[in-house]
Structure formats: C-alpha cells, structure tokens
Amino acid sequence: MTDNKPCRCGSHLFTSESVTMGHPDKVADQVSDAILDSLLRVDAHARCAAETLVTTGLVVLAGEVTVHNHEAEEALAEVDATARNTIRDIGYDDPSTGFDYRSCAVVRTIHGQSADISQGVTANRQKKKAQGAGDQGLMFGFACDETKSLMPMPIQLAHRLVERLAEARQQGEIKWLRPDGKSQVTIEYENGRPKRLHTVVLSTQHTEDVIDPKTSNMSDKARKILIEKIIKPVVMAEQPELWNSRVAFHVNPTGRFVVGGPHGDTGLTGRKIIVDTYGGRGCHGGGAFSGKDPSKVDRSASYMARYVAKNVVAAGLATACEIQLSYAIGVAEPISVLVDTEGTGLVDRERLAEAVCKVFPLTPEGIIEHLDLLRPIYAKTARHGHFGQKGKDFTWERTDKAAELRKALGM
C-alpha cells in the first residue's frame, strides 16, 4: 500500500504521470480488457482474469476464464483475433516498428477459474445467498475539488495530454507521431491549493521524419509543434489560470524516441496501477484492474470507492475525500469502511462513514448492480485513466448520490 498525503501548509510540488494507449503496459491492459469485453458481450456472468504480455513480435495471453454458454466459448476461441484487432486499433500496423497486429505471434495459455474461488462467488449466487467477494483485499477511492472532474490536477492534466497525443495521431494532425509515449505534470501547490503549472514532461514515439540530421535527435521545430499543438491547448482547456511564463518543458528529453512500443519495452497487464488511479495522490491497495470481471473487488470496489468519494466532495461535505473498503474472499459485506477527509470535512468521519454505508450498496452484488458493471465497457477504461473520464459507461463518475448523502446527515 502506498500513502501520499498532501502537505497543507507552505509551498510544495506534486507530480503525476500518464502513458499513451500505445505504451507497452497499456497495450497489455487493453488486450486483457478487450478479451473481458468479448466474453461479457455474450455471457454477463463470465469469470475472467486475463493477463497479457507483449514484446517484440509476440503476444502471450494467460489467465483464468470460465464461461457459461456456446457463444462465450466461441468468443474464447477467438481471443487471438481479439488481441490482434485491439493492437490494430491502438495503431501498431507497421511491421517496421518491430510490432504489428498482422505479423506478431499470439500464444495463449488460458484455463478455468479455480473451483475453490468460484465456491464463494457463483455457488452463493446459485443458492440465492449474497454473492461473496472474488478475493480478499483493500481498495481505495479518491476525489478532490481541484478540477471539474474532481480528480487531482496533476493526473488529470497528464491524462488529457496523452489523450490529445492519441487524437492528433489518429486524426492525422501530426503525421510523424507513433503510438508509444508518456506525460508527466508537476503542479506547484500553496497551502494545499494548486498555484501554477511548474513542469511538463512529454515523450512521444516518432518517425525518422523529424530527426535533425545535424544532431540525430528530434528537431527543435518538432518540439515546438508538440508544445503548441498538444501541451498548451490541453492546459488552456482544462486549467488556463495555471499557464505561466515560467513553465519548464521537457519534450523528448532523451533526444529521440524512434524505437518504442512492445519492441522497445516488454509490456505486462496491471503494471500501471498508479496511472490507472490518482497519480500517486492518496493510497493504493495494490490490486490492478484490467482483465478482471467485476466479481473481483480489486476492480468493482475500487470503482465504488471512487463513486463514494466523488459524491462526498460533490455534496460539499469535504474538499478532499478518500475511501477505503476491505473485503474477505467469499464474504459479501465489507470488512471495513473508512472515510478520510484529510481535515476538510464538515462532519466527523464516523458520522460520514455511517451515512456512506446507509446510502451506497457496498456488497459485490450491490456494487455490480448499482454501477451496471456486467457490460462490455472495459477496454475504454484501459486507456487515459479509469477515473475522471466522461461518458455514460463510466457510471462511477456520476454524482447522483450527493443530495441523498446530505439528507442522511441531516443537512
């Protein structure tokens, strides 16, 4: 578990990073979630824990999958095609990059879920008992009022930068961009509030077209294009008040980034858990999301914890809120529920925790039903962050319980 509580006095810097959809680890996450989606599309109660490894010319699919009908069996038989289609959609369609959807080998080693695990989940449902958690663990959710999405500002900006990179590449606005890349944003805080944009790091894979022959590195002209067409528009759209003349830019600071993607680094599912959540702000229980069906509380309870925290802040009950939930495998009710408002709450944490338990369904079955999680919505969560995104499928981003929370507290 990581813990990074904010300093609320004086001045400090805080940094978060994000990665593009073409980053090797994110390629692996998207393939795992595309497999999950392909199963949920025809079998809402499929059990899936899909793991993916990608490297030069190779994709390895592993994990545990249990399906319940012929259509799902057919989808499982087609996971090779699912992986290739996902890689194509990400943008790896050029053999010269060392990794492309046509020529990569796909190796699959997938087997059924342990009956011992299933006993506490499926068996309970069949006996009309409360569905137990698919694993033990602790999950965190976080929200704060630094941005409209109630996300911490550094990770929100970092996500939007890589999202803009993908948009510019896919729409052909900047023709020399390739899929791999990273962003990093440092914000200067004063007395716990964002004061100014301090530093932006942007590294993006590119073709040889923008190499300066004199230096063998990316040209200064290309760097300026990335500042003007990627960085500045994102900041001005999200937080224009933070733009200032002292911002430090590090654009492709190594000089060149031609070799990238799975050819440059091996990618694995679940290796970007801080990118997937809050950029290091607050705590993390250690469980990854991608490739896991919602019976796994690593995923579903983390989504619920975000939903709860966001509604607490949206209700005006705190300017920052972190929720911890913990579960035991096969047990429906959470073992513990903790609400931490970091000293910004209007009511004490015990009262707030009682209201949370009253207003929100916190059993795995209740979470799945309330957030409508038995749908093929997961591949899109595996890029540009699981939290802070817009769209009807991101049900955990709603703030529809804010008024009910206030009522439960007599406010």
Phi, psi and omega in degrees: 000129174263153182217118181224082180282145184285151170275125186254013176227147180070204184245142175207164177251144174223137187236139172226154178236160169222169179227155181286168177295340178267001174297139185308317180293325178286328173302314180298317179300316183291323176296315180299318180286331175293323175297314177303313180300320182297329178280314181296334180299331183238353181210094186298337182253023175299143175256127187216131169223082188265131179242142182228140171237133177233137176208188184307113175066017187214138171234128177245123179252126181221175175128191184239128181222134173231127181237167191232007178207171184294321181298321179290325175298321177294319178298320179295324179291341184256019183297333177300313180294322178300316179297314181297317180297322179294316180296321176298314182295329177294325177127007179270085183232016182237112182302335182292345179279351181089000180202116174212159191292335182282315191264347182292143174280143177240117179251129182240135175218082186241134179227178183286158177291147177303131178295332180293323177288315183301330183305322182273353183248288183294315183299318178298319180295319180295329179272007180061030170265167178297133181294128180278162177294144181283356176191165172275168176149174179235137185231147181236148171228150185217150172205152174206167188265025182285337182222167179298328180279359183061036172253156172300142187297318182300315182287326178299313179293320180299317177297316183293331177295313181288330175295318179293322175302313180298318180298314181295326179287310186291330180269001177075017179292321178235100193287344183266005177283145172237172196293329188282150177172169180216156171229157176209131184234130175247127179248137173271126178254147174228119183054041175083001181242144178299132181251312181201158172285123186264307184214142172235126174249128179225118178239125181225138174295145183212168177276175178290349186298335184253019176277129175282117183299337180286328184246346186063018178240172177303138181289156176296327179299317179295321178297318180295324178298318180293324177292315186282327185257344181245299189290305186298314179300323180294311182296318182292331178281326185267308185217069185300332182292345182270347180292136182205165186287349183263005180300131176266131179247131172236097183256120186044061187296342176283345180111312180214154182211067179270314177278121182202194182064198181298342175287331180272324181213143174290139179247144180226143174299138171081018182259006179236051186291332179282322172300320183291340186247260191234020174068027181094353178281125181081205187252165174217133182280349175104347182276135176275170185253309196296142179086356184255130175289162188290355172291342176277113184292344171312320183266300189296319180288331175293322176295318179295320180298320175297316179302314180296309183300319181294322179290326176299314180290318179298331179282356181076019181275346178193159175267346174212142182211133174237134180247132169246130172241145174225150186222157171247142183299130179083356181253134187281308184286144177297147177287324180210152175225120181236133176244124180235116180257013174053037178079009182253002186282152177275341178229162182288160188294330180294313178297319181293320178296320178298318179294321178299314181295332180283321189272325188251136173284124187243002172281155178307315180296318179295320178297312182300316181291314185293321182268000177055060189265356181270051182226158179279073186244006198269333182301323181289338178285340187277007174223140176067023172096140177281341185235150179087002178271159178261161176127148185295336182284341178272069187296334180286357177265000179289156175238037186281357180254005184299312182295321180295324177298313180298320179296318180298335179264004179073031185246000000 
